[in-house]
Amino acid sequence: MLAHTVFLLLIGLAGAIVARRIKMPGGTFLGAMLSTGIVSLLAPDSQPLPEVIRSVALVLLGISIGASVDREALLSLRRVLPWAAAMIGILIAASVGLGWLVYTHQALDVSAATILFGIMPGGASGLSAAAYDLGAEPSIVASLHSVRQFIVFGLLPLLLRWLARPGWNKLKEAKE
């Protein structure tokens, strides 16, 4: 078990390094997840990491996110809070509606909680952890979010390049 755990940690680290080197958006997280996911699929006797490592990883993630909060970010949030609250409400309502549709029409034998966690907007790590804690299938939740992240990270740079084109900037300046 220890050798397998060390092996997965090294594979994940290698995947994160490669993804960062090729400048994959979200590369540290996605590279580690993709590389260990591939190994888990290819190795018939692959086991998940021990619970203690999962817990330590979530604590470190929480500390990292918490340490990045600063006064300037909170003050700027105050200006967009009504819009953000509306957006969050719309996204949650749309996700619950879509989750219900997927759950009622799915071909898989998966719980409603798994589908909802997999469709809900948010971070794959946090939602997978919550799914695990509530008895849903974290591997399915993580897989659904991984697909979403690869699509978003693949399309977002193209969209931003398109929006940054000269005609878009002139249109924006004309409105101001």
C-alpha positions in Angstrom: 0.0 0.0 0.0 2.8 2.4 0.9 4.6 1.8 -2.4 1.4 2.3 -4.4 0.7 5.6 -2.5 4.2 6.9 -3.2 3.9 5.8 -6.8 0.6 7.8 -7.2 2.1 10.8 -5.5 5.1 10.8 -7.8 2.8 10.3 -10.9 0.6 13.2 -9.8 3.6 15.4 -9.2 5.0 14.5 -12.6 1.7 15.3 -14.3 1.4 18.6 -12.5 5.0 19.6 -13.5 4.4 18.6 -17.2 1.1 20.5 -17.3 2.7 23.6 -15.8 5.6 23.4 -18.3 3.2 23.3 -21.3 1.3 26.2 -19.7 -2.0 24.2 -19.4 -4.5 26.5 -17.7 -5.2 25.0 -14.2 -2.3 22.7 -15.0 -1.1 21.9 -11.5 -4.5 20.5 -10.5 -5.6 19.1 -13.9 -2.2 17.6 -14.7 -2.0 15.7 -11.4 -5.6 14.6 -11.7 -5.2 13.5 -15.4 -1.9 11.6 -14.8 -3.1 9.7 -11.8 -6.5 9.1 -13.4 -4.8 7.5 -16.4 -2.7 5.3 -14.1 -5.8 4.3 -12.1 -7.6 3.3 -15.3 -4.6 1.3 -16.7 -3.7 -0.4 -13.4 -6.3 -3.1 -12.6 -5.3 -3.2 -8.9 -5.1 0.6 -8.4 -6.4 1.8 -5.0 -7.4 5.3 -3.9 -5.0 7.2 -1.6 -5.4 6.6 2.1 -8.0 8.8 3.9 -5.3 10.7 5.8 -3.6 11.9 2.6 -7.0 13.1 1.2 -7.7 15.0 4.5 -4.2 16.6 4.5 -4.6 17.6 0.9 -8.0 19.2 1.6 -6.6 21.1 4.6 -3.7 22.4 2.5 -6.1 23.5 -0.2 -8.3 25.3 2.3 -5.2 27.0 3.8 -4.0 28.0 0.4 -7.3 29.5 -0.6 -7.8 31.2 2.8 -4.3 32.7 2.8 -5.0 34.3 -0.6 -7.9 36.4 0.7 -6.9 40.0 1.2 -8.7 43.3 2.1 -8.5 44.6 -1.4 -10.3 41.6 -2.8 -13.0 41.9 -0.2 -13.5 45.6 -0.9 -13.8 45.0 -4.7 -16.2 42.2 -4.0 -18.5 44.6 -2.3 -19.0 46.5 -5.6 -20.1 43.4 -7.5 -21.9 41.6 -4.7 -25.5 42.1 -6.0 -24.5 40.9 -9.5 -22.5 38.0 -8.1 -25.5 37.0 -5.9 -27.8 37.1 -8.9 -25.3 35.1 -11.0 -24.9 32.5 -8.2 -28.7 32.1 -7.8 -29.2 31.7 -11.5 -26.3 29.1 -11.8 -27.6 27.1 -8.8 -31.2 27.1 -10.1 -30.0 26.1 -13.6 -27.7 23.4 -12.2 -30.5 21.9 -10.0 -32.8 21.9 -13.0 -30.3 20.3 -15.3 -29.3 17.9 -12.5 -32.9 16.8 -12.1 -33.2 16.3 -15.9 -30.0 14.3 -16.1 -31.0 12.2 -13.0 -34.4 11.4 -14.4 -33.2 10.5 -17.8 -29.8 8.9 -17.1 -28.8 5.4 -18.2 -26.5 5.1 -15.2 -27.4 3.8 -11.7 -26.1 6.9 -10.0 -27.6 8.8 -7.0 -29.2 12.2 -7.4 -26.6 13.7 -5.0 -23.8 12.4 -7.3 -25.4 14.0 -10.4 -26.1 17.3 -8.5 -22.5 17.6 -7.2 -21.2 16.7 -10.7 -23.3 19.4 -12.4 -23.1 22.1 -9.8 -20.7 25.0 -10.7 -17.7 25.1 -8.5 -14.3 23.6 -7.9 -13.8 19.9 -8.7 -11.8 19.4 -5.5 -14.3 21.0 -3.1 -17.4 19.4 -4.7 -15.7 16.0 -4.9 -14.8 16.3 -1.2 -18.4 17.3 -0.3 -19.7 14.5 -2.4 -17.5 12.0 -0.6 -18.6 13.4 2.8 -22.3 13.0 1.9 -22.0 9.5 0.4 -22.1 10.4 -3.3 -19.6 9.1 -5.8 -16.6 11.4 -5.7 -14.9 9.7 -8.7 -18.0 10.4 -10.9 -18.2 14.0 -9.6 -14.5 14.6 -10.3 -14.9 13.1 -13.8 -17.8 15.4 -14.7 -15.9 18.4 -13.4 -12.7 17.4 -15.2 -14.5 17.3 -18.5 -16.0 20.7 -17.7 -12.6 22.1 -16.8 -10.9 20.8 -19.9 -13.6 22.3 -22.1 -13.6 25.6 -20.2 -9.8 25.8 -20.0 -9.5 24.8 -23.7 -12.2 27.3 -24.9 -11.6 30.3 -22.5 -8.3 31.3 -24.0 -9.8 31.3 -27.5 -12.8 33.3 -26.3 -10.5 35.8 -24.5 -8.4 36.2 -27.7 -11.5 36.8 -29.7 -12.8 39.4 -27.2 -9.4 41.1 -27.2 -9.5 41.7 -30.9 -9.3 45.3 -32.0 -13.0 45.6 -33.0 -14.2 44.5 -29.6 -12.2 47.1 -27.8 -13.5 49.9 -30.0 -17.1 48.8 -29.4 -16.5 48.8 -25.7 -14.8 52.2 -25.8 -17.8 53.6 -27.8 -20.2 52.4 -25.1 -18.2 54.2 -22.4 
